[in-house]
Amino acid sequence: MALTEDFRSRWLPVAAVVVTLTLWASAFVAIRHLGHDFSAGALSLGRLAVGAVALGVVALSRGVPRPSGRDWLSLLVIGVLWFGVYNVSLNQGERHVDAGTAAMLIQISPVLIALLATLFLGDRFTGWLGLGLALAFAGVVLIGLSQPGGHNDLIGVGLCLLAALVYSISLVVQKPLVSRLSAVHVTWLACTIGAIACLPFAGQLVHDTARASVSDVWWVIYLGVFPTAIAFTTYAFALQHMSASSLGITTYLVPPLTIFLGWLFLGEVPPTMAYAGGALALVGVAVARRKPRPREVAPQPA
């Protein structure tokens, strides 16, 4: 019994992290693969509709959420930005850049979150944050310069950066919300709102689905069930058993996982200089997350 409890407390959170990161990395590859057959908006609606249904099964099994009026406003912002704008921007961006490059660009979001926290949550702007911000965006510039398609690929870089920005804004808005509602309920409601926001793409989704192969339709369902519903659920489970900072560091593994999966399934890898840019951006993220040492207070005379 003790061995079973020790296994659950120690290894199940690790397994949840591995599942989450692998599924999130696979999403970049699936989006890149589907970009030839599904428009950005249609793919977003398909993924979010499937994800909302799958997440609803999990969320409602844990009770019915009762958000306040203020909570609904936050959920509306998160749903439209994180699930709506994020997905459309990323899907369109990956029509211009490879999956690994997109993953590296999204990974600068912790720097943006830290910057937004100083502007809106009262966190202190530190020299480490300033240096990390400079390094991260120097890495973005290198990634942009590495793209072989010129202006067209720079549009893809810009769209991925837009996705990173709205994701960062959404997490800052979400921070106080998850103290009042469970993470699974927040994710389900936001995903549902995002799907509703993407309803103008319903006609395009019907058109693209009719022309797509059966395997590609299943890939859209995969995006909704696995990287969306299952990955967010395993992430929430891991967050219950690990510190947010420790869990956040593990997301550094998403870009290399994505690059490997992109090479394995799509036969494509980022341009050589993009690796240097991605590494520089990740260094910037690590530097920005560094906390200043507390000042030692001299003992006061009795």
N, C-alpha and C positions, 0 to 999 in steps of 0.2 A: 504493500500500500504506500509506504514512504517513498519507494523507488518510483512508483507511478506518479505521485504528487510532485516529486522532484523533476521527473521528466516533463510533466505538463508545464510547470512553472519556468523551467529553464529552456527547453527545446521547442515547445509549441510557438512561443513568440518569435524565435529565430526562424522557424519554418514559415510563419506568417509573413515575415519580412522578405524571405527568399521568394515566396509566391508573389507578393506584391510587386517587387522590383522586376521580376521576370515578366509578369503580365504587363506592367507599364512599359517596359522596353519593347515587348512584342507589339504594343499598340502603334508605336512609331513605324514599325516595319509593315504592319497591316494597312495603315493609312497610306503609306507610300505605294504599296501594291495596288490598292483600290483606287488610287488617284486617276487611273486611266479610264475607269468605267463609271465612277460615281463623282458627281460634282461635289464641291466642298460643303454646300448647304444640305444637299440630299444625304450625304454620308453622315453629317452631324445629326440630322433629324432621325435617321435610321438607328444610329448608335444610341442616341439619348432615349428614344422611345422604348427600345429593347431594355436599356439600362434602367429606366424608370419602373418598368414592370417587374424586372428581376429584383431591384432594390426594394420595391414595395412589399414583396413577399417577405423579405428579411425584416424590414422596418416594422411592418404591421404585426409581425410575430412578437415584437417587443413592446407592443402597446400603441395606442393612438396618440400622436404628438398634439400638443395644444399650444401652439405659438401665440404670443401676444401680438398686438397690432405693430409694435416696434420690431418684433422678431420677423413678422411678415415682410416688413420693409427691407430688412437685411437679407432675408431669403430671396427677395425679388432681385436685389443687386447681385447676389452671388449666382443665382440661377441664370440671369441674363448675361453677366460678364464671364464667369468661370465656365459654365456649361454651354452657353450660347456662343458668345463672341470668341472665347478661347478655341472651341472646337472648329468653328468655321475658319478662323485665322490659321490655325495649325494645319488643317486639312488643305487649305489653299496654299500655304507656305510649302508644304511637302510636295506640291506639284512642281516646285522649282528647285528645291534642295533635297539631298538624300536624307534618309532617316537618322543616321548618326549625327549629321550636322544639326538637324532640327533638335535632337535630344540635347546636344551641347548648348545650344542657344537657350532652350527652356531652362537649363540648369542654372542660369544666372539669377533666377527668380529670388533665391534667398538674399542676395544683395539688395534687390529692389524692395523686398519685404522689410529688411532692416532700415532702409532709407525711408520708406513710408511710415514705419513705426516711429521714427524720430519726428516726422512731420505731423502725425495725427494721434499717436498714442503716448506721446510725451517721453519716449526713450531718448537717451542722450546721444548726440552725434559725437563720435570719437574719431581720433586720428586713424585707428584701425579700419573703421568703416569707410573713411575717405580714401585710404590707400586701397582697400579692397574694391571699392567702386571704380577707381581708376584702372586697376589691373583687370577687372572683369570686362570693362568696356574696351580696353586695349585688346583683350582677347577677342571680343566681338568684331572689332575692326579687322583683325587678322583673318577671322573666319570669313568676313565679307570680301576681303581682298583675294581670298583663296578660291572663290567661286569661279569656275571656268566659263559660265554663261554670261558674264558681264552684268548689264543692267537688269536683265530678266531674273537672274539668280539673286541679285540684291533685293528685288521685290520679295522673294521668298525669305531672305534673312529678316527683312523688315516685318513681315507678317508673323514670323516665329517670335520676334521680339515683342510684337503687340500681344501675342498669346501669353508670353511670360509676364508682361505688365499687368494684363487683366487678371491673370492667375494670382499675382502678388497682391493686387488690390483686394481680391476676393478673400484671400487668407487673412488679411488684416481685418476685414469686416467680419469674418467668421470667428475670429478669436474670442470675442466676448459672447458670441451666440452659442458656442458649444459648452459654455459654462451653465447655460440654462436648458439646453436641449441636447439629446444624445447625438453623437457624430453621425450615426447611421440615419437617424431621422432627418438631420440637416442635409446630408448628402442626397437622400431620396427626394425630399421636397425641392431642393435646388435643381436636381436633375430633371424632375418633372416640369419645373418652371422653364428650364432651358429647352426642353422638348417642345413646350407650348410656344416659346419664343421662335423656334425654328419651323413652326407650322407653315409659314409662307413658302417653304421649300417642298411641301407635300407633293405638289404636281411633278416637280423634278424628280423626287424620290420614286414615284410611281413609274415615270418614264425610264429612269436609269435601271430600276429593278427589272423591268420588262425586257431590257436589252442585255442585262448582265447574265453571266453564267451562274449555274446553281452553286458552284463552289464559292463564287464571289459574294453571293447573297448570304451564304453561311459565314463568310468572313465578317460581314456587317453584323450578323447576330453574335459572332464571337466577340467583336469589339464591345457590344452592349453588355454581354453577360460576364466576360472574363476580365478585361482590363478596367471595366467600369464597375459592375456590381460586385464581383468577387474580390477584386483588388482593393476597392475602397473598404469592404468589410474586413478583410484580413489586415489592412492598414489600421483600421479603428481598433481591432483586437490587439495588435502589436503596441499601439499607443497606450492601451490600458496597462501594459506590463513593462513598458520601457519609457525612459525619459524622452521628451520631445526633441531635445538636442541630440541624443544618441541616435534616435530614429532618423532625424534629419540628415545626419552625416551619411547614413547608408544610401541616400538617394544619389550620392556621388557615383554609385556603381551603375546607374541607369545608362549614361552615355556609352561606357565600354560594352555593356551588355547589348545595347542597341546596335552598336557598330558590328559586333560579332554576329548578331542575328541578321543584320542587313547583308553582311557578307555571305552568310550561310544560305539564306533563302532568296535574296535578290541579286547576289553577285555584285554589289556595289559598296564602296567605302568612301568616306569623306576625302577631299583633296588633301595632299600631304601637309600644306601649311595650315589647314583647318585643325589638325591635331595639335599643333603648337598653340593656336588660338584657343582651342578648347581647354588645353592644360592651363594656359594663362588665366582663362576665365575661372576655372575651378580653384586655382590658387587664390584668385581675388575673392571668391566666395569664402574660402577657408579663413583668409585674413580678415574679412569683414565680420565673420562670426566670432573672432577673438575678443574676449572680454578683458577690459583693462583691470589690472591688479588693484585691489582696494588699497587705499593709502593707510599706512600704519599710523595709528594715533598714539602720540607720546603719552606715557602714563602721567596722570595728574597727581600732584603732591596731595597727601592726605590732609 
